[in-house]
Amino acid sequence: MKPRELENLGLPRDLARLTAPTLGALRAQGMSRDDLRARIESIVRDPASFEQDETLGEVARGLVARAARGGRAATSLRTEPVSWRRWGSDIEPEALAQMAVAAKLPVAVAGALMPDAHLGYGLPIGGVLATEGAVVPYAVGVDIACRMKLSVLDLPVAWIAGQRDRLVHAIESETRFGAGAEFGRRGDGASGRLREHAVLDEDWSATPVTERVRDRARRQLGTSGSGNHFVEFGVLTVDAAEATSLGLRDGGEYLALLSHSGSRGAGALVCDHYSKLAQSMHPDLPREAARLAWLPLDGQEGQEYWAAMELMGRYAAANHDCIHRHIVRHLGAEVLLDIENHHNFAWKERHLVDGVEREVVVHRKGATPAGAGVLGVIPGSMASPGFVVRGKGDPASLSSASHGAGRRMSRTRARESHRWGEVRRHLDALGVHVVSAGLDEVPFAYKDIASVMAAQQDLVEVVARFDPRIVKMAPDGEPPED
């Protein structure tokens, strides 16, 4: 057996290399491959019972020694994954493989994969993972608490065509785009003053990392970042019955403001610190699972990360609140309805696992909470509709749904495959005005939103439709933050 195969069975890399020749000798003596696999799995599960084994005692003693250091057992994956289910068929094999690895984590208890899924770091985008007693920083994601917010305004829909410049000016005056975007720079004018929000008065000293990033968070409050983050105006269409359920007076078309962004640089630094810390605590994880290292919630590291993650959730919500509040005030409008939800987060929830209800930690990386009756927003692309949805609370999905259409091609491939000329013609035909965006965010880079929604009819019901008409994203060439 090759060292890589032994790593997949739970042996640390150095012990795998040490053991491979011995196993080769045993194989030459007639021991079957299945018997060798079973022997290694037994040693990984209970190394102390094999310390005196004539052939494999050395590797067993190595595992026992590692378990003694710091009181932690050697890290190994399950031989069989926990139960998980996928929605949709247009999912790349690499994303499926990532989900299968995540389902083998010792702390995993259940999982699901949404129809917008694609390759990510550790857990695939669109991956849902339930764990017990532990949180996985990379299963939350780099952009912690990335969020959608929709505001329905009392302005006429005719403004989209008749007052387009005014709407564009409102976006460009009241938020900022780009990886390093922030307020408070010299010469930025009155609209560029630092934003104020109660979230800045919270205890940012709760963890060493949040204390360190507070000043950056203050400067970036109310900014929109880069990558797939956007602010856009569009038309919300809702029928009379759903209008009543949402608290709107009539069915029909409304002018609406939609934004997508997260916890900006502060969240990225929180992820970077605690994901590296988790990996240092589990150095024996096989290569394909290294980014799925976890932090026990009963330890200081896990408690710190949880406090930091929740603060980033409140910060991301404050970020959107500032964006919408300032744009709405700039236009002299009133808000008739607002709906918001976030993804890239972990929640403590109660779910049935193996027939028993218990508290688990549900990570939704690029997946929308879809509990029974819970409202959310699932966007398409700059040229395709998004939807206000109501969750159905499907237990097999851990009450989750997709967070968008999902990428069908990488950023590199999108830039190599398309040019702005063809994209502009496509957008003009649809009546979409893009103020700025990266070529890697063109609509052709995304899956068909209609197919994604059709694949999750058992997870959510559509309440209203949002069609983008004026779209602002970070300029071409900005590094992605999503």
Buried (B, 14 or more C-beta within 10 A) or exposed (E): BEBEBBBBBBBBBEBBBBBBEBBEEBBEEEBEEEEBBEBBBBBBEEBEEBBEBEBBBBBBBBBBEBBEEEEEBBBBBEBEBBBBEBBBEBBBEEBBEBBBBBBBBBBBBBBBBBBBBBBBBBBBBBBBBBBBBBBBBBBBBBBBBBBBBBBBBEBEBEBBEEBBEEBBBBBBBBBBBBBBBBBEEEEEEEBBEBBEBEBBEBEBEBBEBBEBBBEBBBBBBBBBBBBBBBBBBBBBBBEEEBBEEBEBEEBBEBBBBBBBBBBBBBBBBBBEBBBEBBBEBBEBBBEBBBBBBBBBBEEEBBBBBBBBBBBBBBBBBBBBBBBBBBBBEBBEBEBBBBBBBBBBBBBEBEBEBEEEEEEBBBBBBBBBBBBEEBBBBBBBBBBBBBBBBBBBBBEBBBBBBBBBBBBBBBBEEBBEBBEEEEBEEBBEEEEBBBBBBBBBBBBBBBBBBEBBBEBBEEBBEBBBBBBBBBBBBBEEEBEBBB
